[in-house]
Amino acid sequence: MEESNKGIVKEVLHLPTEAFTETEMLLFWNKYAQRLGDKGYRIMESLLLINDPKLNGTAITLELPNEGSKLDFENEKNGLLGHLKGHLHNHDITIEVIVNESIESKRNFNDQDRYNRLLEINPNIDLLRTTFGLDLNV
């Protein structure tokens, strides 16, 4: 058995590793997302477009809002990787998914909250309020 294996020469494949920019990567990323949307895979399209991925060398980092969306993305990841590797001519590309669940809680703002926020942005709002005798009706 060993003698028969000695006769087999394993060919080493040299896959392309051309340099590419973040702009080029984003172009093909968005094209892939659009193609998924055209096929009716709207959830995957929205996951790909939820945030712009960041490029660090050949490592692409995508931030998703929860574990469920990460699992959905992982199912489509190989297709996306194949698309990017082929179009960017670089087979060293990897994709890392980071889950960021720190979403600010939304709350209802009353007139006083809005006024305070505007006052932070521009203190002259108070001058305007007093000059014209405006009331917040809180």
JOJO-V17107 format. One record per residue. N is the residue number from 1. PHI is phi in whole degrees, -180 to 180 (* if undefined). OMEGA is omega in whole degrees, 0 to 359 (* if undefined). BURIAL is + if it has 16 or more other ideal C-beta (glycine too) atoms within 10 Angstrom, else -. Layout:
n->N phi->PHI omega->OMEGA burial->BURIAL
n->N phi->PHI omega->OMEGA burial->BURIAL
//
This chain:
n->1 phi->* omega->180 burial->-
n->2 phi->-63 omega->181 burial->-
n->3 phi->-65 omega->180 burial->-
n->4 phi->-71 omega->178 burial->-
n->5 phi->-74 omega->180 burial->-
n->6 phi->-66 omega->182 burial->-
n->7 phi->-75 omega->181 burial->-
n->8 phi->-87 omega->178 burial->-
n->9 phi->-103 omega->179 burial->-
n->10 phi->-84 omega->180 burial->-
n->11 phi->-86 omega->178 burial->-
n->12 phi->-91 omega->179 burial->-
n->13 phi->-88 omega->176 burial->-
n->14 phi->-108 omega->181 burial->-
n->15 phi->-83 omega->183 burial->-
n->16 phi->-65 omega->177 burial->-
n->17 phi->-137 omega->180 burial->-
n->18 phi->-72 omega->178 burial->-
n->19 phi->-73 omega->177 burial->-
n->20 phi->-148 omega->182 burial->+
n->21 phi->-101 omega->178 burial->-
n->22 phi->-64 omega->179 burial->-
n->23 phi->-64 omega->178 burial->-
n->24 phi->-64 omega->179 burial->-
n->25 phi->-62 omega->180 burial->+
n->26 phi->-63 omega->179 burial->-
n->27 phi->-61 omega->181 burial->-
n->28 phi->-72 omega->176 burial->+
n->29 phi->-61 omega->181 burial->+
n->30 phi->-68 omega->177 burial->-
n->31 phi->-64 omega->178 burial->-
n->32 phi->-65 omega->178 burial->+
n->33 phi->-62 omega->179 burial->+
n->34 phi->-64 omega->178 burial->-
n->35 phi->-63 omega->177 burial->-
n->36 phi->-64 omega->179 burial->+
n->37 phi->-63 omega->179 burial->+
n->38 phi->-65 omega->179 burial->-
n->39 phi->-83 omega->178 burial->-
n->40 phi->100 omega->179 burial->-
n->41 phi->-90 omega->186 burial->+
n->42 phi->-67 omega->181 burial->-
n->43 phi->-65 omega->179 burial->-
n->44 phi->-65 omega->178 burial->+
n->45 phi->-60 omega->181 burial->+
n->46 phi->-68 omega->177 burial->-
n->47 phi->-65 omega->180 burial->+
n->48 phi->-71 omega->184 burial->+
n->49 phi->-101 omega->184 burial->-
n->50 phi->-64 omega->177 burial->-
n->51 phi->-143 omega->172 burial->-
n->52 phi->-76 omega->177 burial->-
n->53 phi->-69 omega->179 burial->+
n->54 phi->-105 omega->181 burial->-
n->55 phi->-110 omega->176 burial->+
n->56 phi->-134 omega->186 burial->-
n->57 phi->73 omega->175 burial->-
n->58 phi->-111 omega->179 burial->+
n->59 phi->-95 omega->179 burial->-
n->60 phi->-105 omega->180 burial->+
n->61 phi->-115 omega->179 burial->-
n->62 phi->-120 omega->179 burial->+
n->63 phi->-102 omega->180 burial->-
n->64 phi->-119 omega->188 burial->+
n->65 phi->-78 omega->181 burial->-
n->66 phi->-158 omega->182 burial->-
n->67 phi->-65 omega->180 burial->-
n->68 phi->-62 omega->179 burial->-
n->69 phi->-69 omega->176 burial->+
n->70 phi->-65 omega->179 burial->+
n->71 phi->-64 omega->177 burial->-
n->72 phi->-61 omega->180 burial->+
n->73 phi->-66 omega->182 burial->+
n->74 phi->-59 omega->179 burial->-
n->75 phi->-66 omega->183 burial->-
n->76 phi->-102 omega->187 burial->+
n->77 phi->-59 omega->183 burial->-
n->78 phi->-65 omega->177 burial->-
n->79 phi->-63 omega->178 burial->-
n->80 phi->-65 omega->179 burial->+
n->81 phi->-61 omega->179 burial->-
n->82 phi->-61 omega->179 burial->-
n->83 phi->-62 omega->182 burial->-
n->84 phi->-67 omega->181 burial->+
n->85 phi->-62 omega->181 burial->+
n->86 phi->-70 omega->184 burial->-
n->87 phi->-77 omega->180 burial->+
n->88 phi->-93 omega->179 burial->+
n->89 phi->55 omega->179 burial->-
n->90 phi->-146 omega->183 burial->+
n->91 phi->-96 omega->176 burial->+
n->92 phi->-97 omega->184 burial->-
n->93 phi->-67 omega->174 burial->+
n->94 phi->-129 omega->178 burial->-
n->95 phi->-125 omega->178 burial->+
n->96 phi->-116 omega->181 burial->-
n->97 phi->-109 omega->177 burial->+
n->98 phi->-115 omega->178 burial->-
n->99 phi->-94 omega->179 burial->-
n->100 phi->-123 omega->183 burial->-
n->101 phi->-94 omega->181 burial->-
n->102 phi->-83 omega->178 burial->-
n->103 phi->-103 omega->180 burial->-
n->104 phi->-66 omega->179 burial->-
n->105 phi->-74 omega->179 burial->-
n->106 phi->-91 omega->179 burial->-
n->107 phi->-140 omega->179 burial->-
n->108 phi->-79 omega->179 burial->-
n->109 phi->-104 omega->174 burial->-
n->110 phi->-93 omega->183 burial->-
n->111 phi->-61 omega->180 burial->-
n->112 phi->-65 omega->178 burial->-
n->113 phi->-63 omega->179 burial->-
n->114 phi->-63 omega->180 burial->-
n->115 phi->-62 omega->179 burial->+
n->116 phi->-62 omega->179 burial->-
n->117 phi->-66 omega->178 burial->-
n->118 phi->-64 omega->179 burial->-
n->119 phi->-65 omega->176 burial->-
n->120 phi->-63 omega->182 burial->-
n->121 phi->-71 omega->183 burial->-
n->122 phi->-142 omega->181 burial->-
n->123 phi->-62 omega->179 burial->-
n->124 phi->-69 omega->177 burial->-
n->125 phi->-61 omega->180 burial->+
n->126 phi->-65 omega->176 burial->-
n->127 phi->-61 omega->178 burial->-
n->128 phi->-62 omega->181 burial->-
n->129 phi->-62 omega->182 burial->-
n->130 phi->-73 omega->180 burial->-
n->131 phi->-61 omega->183 burial->-
n->132 phi->-97 omega->177 burial->-
n->133 phi->63 omega->181 burial->-
n->134 phi->-81 omega->180 burial->-
n->135 phi->-124 omega->181 burial->-
n->136 phi->-83 omega->183 burial->-
n->137 phi->53 omega->182 burial->-
n->138 phi->-85 omega->* burial->-
//
